[in-house]
Amino acid sequence: MDTIPSILLHMLEHESSQARFVLASVKDVDMQFTPMDSLRTLDDLANHLALSPLIDFYCYTKKFQEVEQVQEMEQQLKCDNIEDMLKAFDKGIGIIKEHISALSNDQALEENLKAVYEQGPDRNWAHYLPEITTHLAMHKMQLWMYLKLAGAPVSMWTYYGVPRNE
């Protein structure tokens, strides 16, 4: 029988592999591309996706006391190229997987976590790991759309992480 942590990790692993595939597709594209002046650049969005696993993990495990600390860390960890972004993404996913894999069912359900931006009672990993997963999914879609709009050779196969000669 699967454990709660293994079920939660399966969801994360599935989405993170697709998000990583889209992130790896950011090559030979103008990193300053933006669909509109009011939106972030491709570079900023790719960095945000790359850093989200680690920052989300720290956010939910109470490493940050103020929202400004989250923004400061994201600026400090900003990567200069796609290779470094992929390493940062892999590091964040690795930290999450190592932590969650070590939890028992009871520990996964223990309400001892809270995002810096939330009010109310503490929550558990059964709540926050799906939050991390949907955060990745949202930015995967944004990044894929930026790439499409920038004229990069991406398709729905790219979106779903399927290697093909496009």
N, C-alpha and C positions, 0 to 999 in steps of 0.2 A: 504494500500500500504506500502510495506517495505521501510525503509529509507536506505540511503547509509551506514550509520554506522552499521545497523542491518545486511545488506547483507555481509559487510566486516567481521563482527564478526562471522557470520555463517560459513564462510570459515575457519577462525582461530579456532573456537571451534571444528569443524570437524577434522582438522589436528592435533590440540593439544591433543585431546582425544586419537587419535591413537599413537601419539608420547609418551604420558604419559604411555600408555599401554606397549609399547616396553621398555621404561625406567624402568618400574616396573618389567619387566622380567629379569632384571640384578640381579639375586640372585644365590648364590652358583656357581658363575663363578669367575675365577681368574681375579681380577681387574687389574692386571699387564699384562694381555694378550695383545698381539699386533700381527697382521697378518704378519708384516714385521718390521725389526729394524727401518726403516725410518718413520714409522707411529706412531701416538700417541697411548698411552695405552687405554684399555677399560675404565679405571677410568677417564682419561683425556677427552675422547670422551663423556662419560656419564655426566660428570660435565659440559662440554660445552653445551650439549643439555639442561640440566637442567637450566643453567643460561642464555641461549640465549634469552628467552622472556624478562626478565628484562633488560639485557644489550642492546638488540636491541631497546627497548623502550627508554632507556636513550640515546642511540646513535642517534636516529632520532629526539629526542626532544632537541638536542643541549646541553645536560648535559656535554658532553665531548668536549674539545677543540683540543685534540691531540689523535692520535691512541694509544699512550702509556698509556693513561688514561684508555682506554677500557681494555687493557691487565692487567693493575694493578688491576682494579676492579674485573676482572675474577679471578685473583690469591687470592685476599682478600676474595672473596665469596666462594671459593672452598670448597666443602662438603667432609666429611670423609666417608659417607655411603649412601646407596641408599635411606633410609628414609629421610635423610636431603636433598638429591637431589630432591626427589619428592615434598617436602615442598617448596624448592626454585622454582621449576618449577611452582607449583600451585600459589605461590606468584606473580611471573612474569606475568603469564596469567591473574590472578585476577586484577593486576594493569592495564594491557592493556584493559581488558574488562570494567572495571569501567570508565576509561578515554574515551574510544570510545563510550560507551553507553550514555555518557553525551553530545556528540556532535550532533549538528544539521547537516543537509545535507550541508549547506554552510560552517560550520566549518570543516567538513570532507574534503571539497574541497579547503579549504584555504591553500595557499602555504606559509607555515611558518615553514617547517621542512627541515632538511638537515642532512644527515649522515656525520660524522666527516671525512670520507675518500672520500667524493665526492666533485667535483668541479661543478660550474654552479649554476643555479638558485635554489631557495628553491622548495620543492615538498610538497605534501599533503598526508593525511592518505590513500586516494584512491590508492596512489602509494606505500606507505610504509607498510601498513598492509598486502598486498599480498607478499611483500618482507619478512616480518617476517614469514608468513605462509610457503613460499617455503624454507626458512632457516630451519625451523623445519622439513619439509618433507625430506630435504637432509640429515640432521643428524639422523632422524629416520631410514632412509634406511641404513646409515653407521652403526649405532648401531645394527640394526637387522642383518646385514651381519657379524659384529664382533661376535655377539652371535652365529650365525650359524657356523662360522669358529672355535669358541671356543668349540663347541659341546653342547651348551645349547639347551634344548628342545623347540625350537621355530619353528613356521611354518608360512605360509602365513596368517593363522588366527590371529596369534600374530601381524603380520605386520599391519593388518587392524583393530586391536583392538577388535577382537571377542573372548570373553572368551570361552574356550573349555577345555575339558580334553584331553590333547595331548598325 
